[in-house]
Amino acid sequence: MTSQARLVGGRYEEGEPLGRGGMAEVRRGIDNRLGRAVAIKRLRVDLASDSTFQARFRREAQSAASLNHPTIVSVYDTGEEPDPNGSGITIPYIVMELVTGKTLRDLIREGRKIMPERALEITSGVLEALDYSHRAGIVHRDIKPGNVMLTPQGQVKVMDFGIARAVADTTSDMTQTAAVIGTAQYLSPEQARGETVDARSDLYSTGCLLYELLVGRPPFVGESPVSVAYQHVREQPLPPSSFDPDIPPEVDAVVLKALVKNRDERYQSATEMRQDLHRVLAGQQVTAPMHAVAETRAMAPTRVAPAATQTFRQTSDDLLPPGGGDDEIEDARARRNRGLAYFLLGLAIVAIAIGGYALIDNMNKKDANAGNQTTPGPTKVAVPDVSGLTTSQATTKLAAVKLIFAQGDSVPSSTVDKGKAISSTPAAGTEAEEGSTVTVTFSSGEQSFAVPVVVGLPEDQARAKIENAPGGFKVADKNVEQDSPKPAGEVLAVSPDPDKKYGSGTTFTLTVSSGKVMVEVPQLLTVPADDAIAQLKARGFVVGQKYGEDPNAVDGTVLAQSVEGGKTAPKGSTITLTINRLPEGDPTPDPSNTPDPDPTNTPIIGG
């Protein structure tokens, strides 16, 4: 660094370039406030001139700066600076962690052999970063070898979180920038179609990255980004073992599940895919459907090839993608491809003209040759039964008889699991021409219906409402009766939970009110009548009275009660008390001097 070095944001001293690409330039820098080395990425002038892009870039950069994880290149700061070339445009910049190492793009282009086990370990690190970002609500959108670094210690570092989202939102033409051109080989089908993306789009791109680590090339290649994008949408990838027979079938299964066109049939989270990679490394059965292979082999214990070990040697270069002149190479390649495309277009026009002439000439000779020749018809094959198969399984089975798979609609089914094939058009067992398309209909799972609200209705109305609902539900004959002050027969609850949706024919049980509330009767014997009556009324009982005579009991106390103390009785029911009434003039007995009662003179207790 020199004293004349330019300061960015009044704090970061800008140094020599580290790399330049189609989207940005990266330079080494020093944070003068903290005294640490950083990388400063400055956006290209033509992108920075778009005010909409600047706003989105700023918002996404702030989101990326919130990510703090060992497998993610940290974003320290963002800001804007006037263009040093004097264009008058304010250019956004990002200050990032300076990472020593190489990108996966560099390693792949060096042609070094990466063992399958090491490829899985690297991909596991990428998925660890994606799991963290997805939980934070950030979709990367641009997972590719150029955005993944390996440190000399073998640590995975994923970068450019959020920046791809800003580019995707601003550019609509896939050929607009070299950065987007370089990304076409890793686009998910939904990205290629311009649809909304989610975390599963990152998993598709990760599958493309793993594919390239395994065999040295991405799953789809073409003369232009448009042709590659078309293959992502329409073509099925070959299993990696087609290029390298040493790749185990379990690895094929993981890769092909990540590359399924329908995102609902891919891995649904980074954690799920990462767990399957770990199962492969541990020699366990994966959850992904096994691809059709000649034999099933377990993966050998983890080993590192001599060439692969060179991947982690110390380098003197501090790199932060985009690196080197790779995007300039892409531009040159694109120019050559355009020239080839014009040449091929000319050939196609000539071929069409010749073919048209031949067709007309042939039609003129048709009458002369009629009856003398017979043209063999196209070869036909029997359409195989694909019912119960997944997308990848159905594709493989149809391809085996030279038929092309096409994804049909998904319809509800109570007998076929979600994501499995129900039928095909043409139907299984019929004949179809080789090379023709077979459209497969898949199950979206059992159709579920909402339960109508019946709580608070009389039982008969509730039964009718449930049984007449679209789901064809049933109601159990026997109800559950529950004590309640609600009117007798009123529905208090429905089981199972009526707030969920259920399949056709589900049976529900009603809980109805008994119309009464049971209350415990207090123990009132020997209690003064006034106190006893007050206690019963406080509990909601009606009090009945009658009198008896017991010279051995205190006058005016309770001798008996119609319902024993400690038992329950319906609230509002009558409890009758028998109250002691002694003849006038009889003294209140003293318990200590009470004479033994005369057994022949037993009092009659009654009303």
N, C-alpha and C positions, 0 to 999 in steps of 0.2 A: 504494500500500500504506500502511496505517496501523499505528500501534503496537498497535492493538487487533485486528489481523488474526490469525486463528486459525492455529496451527502444526499441520501434519500430520506425524506421525512425528518430532516434535521438531526438524524440520529445514526443512520446506517451508512457506513463508508463503503462505497461500491468499488469492487476490484475487477479482476480479470474475468472474461467470460468462461462459463463452464459448459454451456451448450446453447444451441439455438435451433428452434423448430418452427413449424408452420404457424404456431399459435403464440409463442412467447420466446423471450430470451432470458436465460438464467445466468446470473453472475455471482461470484463469490463476494461476500461482504463481511464487515465487522460491525457488531453492535457496540458503538462507542460507550453506551451507558452501562452495559453489563460486561463488556469485554469478551464477548463470545463470537465465534465464527458462525455465520448464517449464510443462507442462499437467498438471493433476491430475484424473484421472477417478475418480469415486466411484460404486460400484454402488448400484442402487436398493435400498431397504430390504426390499421383499418378496422380492427375489432373495437378498439378503445373509442373510436369516433361515434359509435352507436350509444346514445344516452341510455336506451333501454337495457342494452347489454351491461353498461356500467352499473346500473342500479341492481340488476340481478346478480352480477358478479360480486358486488359488495355484500349483498344479502347472503349469497351462498358461501362466500369466503368467511363471513362471520360464523355461519353454521359449522363450517369445517374447523374453524379455530376452537370450537367447543369440544372437539374430539381429543381425548388424551388417553392414548393406548400405546403399548410398546411396539405394536405391529403397524402403526400409522405414523407417517411423517408429520411431525407437528407443525402447525401454522402459528407463528408467533405474533404477526402483526399484518395489517393491511392498510392501504392508503392510496392516495392519488398524487401524481407529480406532473408538472407541465412537461411536454415532450422536449427532451434536450436538443432535438434537431430543429426546434423553432417552428413546428407546424401549428402551434397554438392549441393543440389538443391535449386534454388532461388524460393521462395514462394511468390506469390502476396498476398497483403492484402488490405482491404478497411477499412477506418475509417468512422464510421457512427454516426448519431444521436442516443443517448441512449434513448429508449422509455420505459416508465413504463406502464405496462399493461399486457394483455394476447392476444394470437393469437386466431383467430376464431377456429382453430383446437383444441386448449385447451378447449374452451367453448363448442364445439360440443361434445367432448369426455367426458365432465363432465355430459352430458345427460340433461342439463338444457333446458327447453322449451323456445324457442324464438318465440314470437308472430309474425304473418305474417307482421304486420305493422312495427315492429322493424327490421325484416329481410329486408324489402324494404328500410328502412332508412339506414341501414348499407350498402346495395348494392349500394344505391345512392351515398354514400361517395366513394366507390370503383370506380364507374363510373366517378365521378368528377375527381379523380386522373388520370384515363385512358384518359379522354378527354384532360387534360392538356398535358400528355405525348404524346398522338397521334398527337396533334397539333405541338409538338416539333419533330415529326418524329421518336419517340421511341416506339416500340411494346414490351410489357412486356414479353409475351410468356409463363409465368408460374403463372398465376393467380390461387390461391388456398387458402384454409383457413389458411394454414401455413404461407402464405406471407401477411396476413392482420392482423393488430393488432387493439385492442380497448384499449384506455387509460381509466383510472378510471373515466374520465369525459365523456366518450362515444365517443371520437373523433376517427375517422377511420384513420389508417396509413397504407399505402401500401408500401411494401419494395421490394428489390432485382430487381429493374428496370435494364434491360440490362444484368444482369448476366445470366438469362435463355437463352438469345440469344447466349451467348458465349458457354454455355453447349450444346445447341441444334446443333450448328454448328460443335462441336468437336466430339460428341458421336453419333454413328449411331445405336448402339444396345440398344433397349429400356430397357434391363435388366442389362445394364452395371453398373449403379450406383443406390444406394438406393434413391437418390434424384429424379432420373428420374422415378423409380418405383412408388414412392409416387405421382408423377404427372400424371400418366396414366389416373386416373379417371377424369381429367380435360382437357385432350387433345381435341383439335378441330379435326374434321374429316380430314381436310387438313394437320394438324400436324401428325396425325396417318398415313396418306398416304405418308408422306415425301415431301409434296408439299410446295411451297412458302407460307408463312403466311403473314397476314396483320392485320390491327387494328380489323377487324371483328373476327379474331381468338380469340383475347382477350375477345370479347363480348360473344362468345360461352363459354369460360371458366368461365366468370362471371355468365352466366346462370346456369352452373353446381354448382357454389358456392351458388347462391341464392336457387337453388333446395335443396342443403344439409342444408342450414339454415332453410328452411321451414319444411322439413320432417326428418332431422337427418341422411340422407344418400345421397350419390351422385346419379345421374340418372342411372348410370351403375355400376354394381359390378361384379366381376368375380374371378376365382381362380388364374389368372395370369395377368400381365400387357398386354400381347398379347391378351387375351380374352376380356379384357376391351376395348382395342383399337379397336378390331373388332366390338364391339357393337357400339362404337362411329361412325364408318363408315357405318354400315349396319342396326342397330336396331333403332326403334323409341321409345323414352322415354315415360313412362306412365305419365299422368299429375300429379302434386304434390297432387291434391285432391284425387287421388286414395289411398294415404297413410293417408291423413288427410282431412276428409270431411268438416272441418271448413274453409279450404282455399277457398277463393272466386274464381269464374270462371275468373274474370279479371286477377288475379294473374297467374292462369293456362295459360292464353293467352300470357302474357308477357314472362313467362318462356319458353313456347314451341316455341315462335318466336325466342328467343335467341338461341335455340337448334336446329334450322333447319339445315339439312345437307348442303344444298346449301347456301353458304355464301351470294349470291346475294339476297336471300329471308330473311335473318336475318335483325336485326337492322343494319343500315349502319354506325352509329356513336354512340359513348358513349352518346352524348347529346340526340339523338333520344330515346334511351332506357331509359335514366334517366327521360326524360319528361313523358314517359308512366308510370313509377313508381310513379311519382308525381300525375298523373291523377288518379291512383288507390287510393292513399292516400287521394285525394280530393273528391273521390266518383264520378269521371267523367268517360266518355266512353274512352277506350283506343284505340289506332290505330291498335294494334295487332289484328289479326282475332280471334274471340271468339271460344274457344274450345267447342265441343259438350258436353253440360251438361244438366241435367234434368231441371234445372231452373236457371234463372239469378238473382243473388243477389248482392246488393250493399254492399260494405265493411263498417263495423261498424266504428264509430269514433275511432281514435287512442287510444289504451289503453296499459298498460304495466302489464304483469302478475307478481305476487310476485316473482316467480322464476327468471324471466327475469331481475328484478331489481338487483339481486345479481350479474349479469354480470359486473356491473360497480362499485363494491365495491373496496375500496383501497386495494392493495396488497403490500406485502413487497418485492416481487421479481421484479427485473428489467430484463425483457426478451427481447431478440431479436432473431427471428427464424433464423435457425432451432433450436427448443427448445428441452430440455430434451433428452431422449433416444428414441424418436419416431422412428427414422430410424433404431435403433437396433431392435425395436419391429417389424418393417416392415421386416427386414432381417430374424428374427425368423419365422415370419408368412410365408415368401417366402419359407423357408426350409421345413416347414410343408406341404405347398401346393405342393412342388415338390414330397415329399413322397407320398402324396395322388394321385398325377398325375400318378406316377409309378404303384401304386396299381390299379388304374382305367384302365390303359393301359393293365395290365395283364388280368383283367376281360374282357376287350374288345376282346383280342386275344382268350380267352377261348370261349366267346360268338360267335365269328365268326366261330371258329372250329365246335362248336355244331350246329350252324345254317347251315353250309355247309353240315354237315352229314345229317341233317334233310331234306335239300333240295334234296340231291341225293336220299335219301330213298323215299321221296315223289314222285320223278320223276319215280322211279322204279315201284311205285304202281299206277301211273297215268292211265295206260291202264285198270287196273282192275276196277278203280273207274269212268272211263269216262262214261258220260251219267247218272250216278247215283246222281251226285251232281252239283249244280250250285253255283258259287261264286258270291256274290253280288258285283256289280261294285262300284267304288268310288262315294261318294256323290257329286253331282254337284249343283252349285248355279248360279244364273243370275249375270252377271257382271254389277254393277251399273254404271250409267252415272256420270262421274267425271268432265265433261267439265265445265270450268269456275271456278274450285276450286283451292285453293293454295295447296302446298305440304302437309301441315299438315291436311288440310281439306280432301284431297283425301285419305291420309293414314287412317284417322279415318273412312271414309265411306267404304273403302275396308275392313278394319279390322272388321267392323260390320257384314259382311257376310263371315268372315273367309278367306279372300283373302289377299295376301301379296303385299304391294306396292313396286314398283321399279321405280326409276327415269330414264326416258328416255331422248332422245335428246331434245334440245330447238330449235325451228324453228321459222322463222319470220311469223307474222300473222297481217293482217290489221283489223281483227275483234275481236281478243281476246287480252286482256290486257297482258302486260309483266308479267311473273311469274304465269299466270293462265293456267290450263290444257286445251289442245285442244282435245285430243283423247286418247284412250287406246288400248293396244293390250294384250289380246283379246278385241274386240270392245264391247261397252256398249250394253246390251240386249242379248249377246250371253252367252253360258254356259261355266263354267270353274270348274275344280275340287277344292274342298275345300283345302286350304293350298297352292294352286298354286300361281304363281307370275303374277301380272298384271303390265305391263310396261306402264307408263303414259308419254305422250309427252306434253311438255309445250311450251308456247309462249315466244319468245325472244323479242316480241314487233314488231311493224310495221317495215318492212325493209325500210331502207332509202338509197338514192342514191345521189351521188355528181352531182352538176350542171356544165355542161361544160362551159369553158371560151368563151364568145362571144363578150365581150366589144372590140370595134375597128373593128368589122366585119360589112359589109353591112347588112341591115335588112333581106334580103332574105336568106343569108347564116346563119345568127344567128338563124332564125326561124328553118331552116332545122336541124341545129346542135342540138338544144334543143329538138326538137320533135323526133329525131332519137336516143337520148341518152337512156341508159338502163332503166332509171326510167319511160319511157313512159310519159314524161312531155308534157304539152300543152303550147301554147303561145296565149295570148289574141289577138283578131283581131284588137283592137284599141290600137295604140301606144300613148305614151306621147311624144309630140314634144317639144324640148328645143332649144333655140337659142344658136348657137355654131359656131365657125369658122371651125369646122370639116366639112368634106363633107356632103352634105345633105343625110340623110338616114343611116348614120353611127351610130352604137349602142354606146350610152354613158353610160348606166347603165341598170341593171336588177333588178326587184323587184318580190318577196322578196329576201333577201340577198343571193346572189349566192355562198357565201363562206360556207354556211351551207348545211346539207344534208336534203332531203325531201322524203316523201313517194311517191309511184307511182301515176301518174295522176295529180300532182301539176301543177297549171297554173301560168305562169310567164308573166309579163308585161315588154315590152321593152321601154326604153327611147332613142329616136333617135334624131339626129341633124337636125335642120331646114336648116342648111347650111348658116345661116346668123346671124349677130350680130346687134342688134338694139342699136343705139346710139342716145342720146338726141341732138336735134338741138338747138344751142344757139340763143338768141334774138339778131338780128343784125340790126334792123331798126335804122336809123340815124347814124350808125357806119360807119366810113370811109371805102371805098371799099377795100383798101389794108388790113386793119385790119380784115375785115369780111372774106375775102378770106383766110387769114392765119388761122383764127380760124376753118373754115370748113375743110381745108386740114389737120390740126392737129388732127381732129377727124375722119379722114379717108374718108371724102366725096370728091366727084368730084364736082367742082364748075362750074356752067354755068352762063353767064352774058348777060344782055340786058339793054338797056338804056331807061330812061324816062326823062321827064322834069317837074320840079316843082319849079317855081320861089320862092316859100316860103321855100324851103329846101336848105341846104348847098350843093354846087356843089361837086360831087364826093362821096356823102354819099348814103347809101342804102335806097331806097324808099320802097322796098317790097322784100319778100323772098318766094320761092315756097312752103316751109314747114314752118309752124309757129314755132316761138321760143317756146321751152318747150316741143314740141312733139318729138317722136322718129322716126327714119328712118333707113333702113338697111345701115350698114357700106359699103362704096363703091358706094352707090347710088348717083345720081346727085341732087344737090341743086342749083336752079337758083336764082341769085340775080338781082334785078332791081336797076340800079345805076343812080343817078341824073346827068344829063348832061345839063348845061345851055348854051345858045348861047354865042359865044365869044363876049366880050365887056360888057355883062350884069354884073353889079356889084353884088357881094355877098350880099344878103339881110341882113339888120340889123334887128334882131328880134324886137328891140324897135321901129323902124321907118317903119316897113313893112306896106304898105297901104293895106286896105281891098281888097281882090281879087275881080276882076270883075266877077260876077256870069255868065256872058255871054261868058267868055273867059277861060273855064276850060281846063288845059293841058291834052294831051293824053299821057298816060304812056304805053310804049310798046317797042318792039324791032325794 
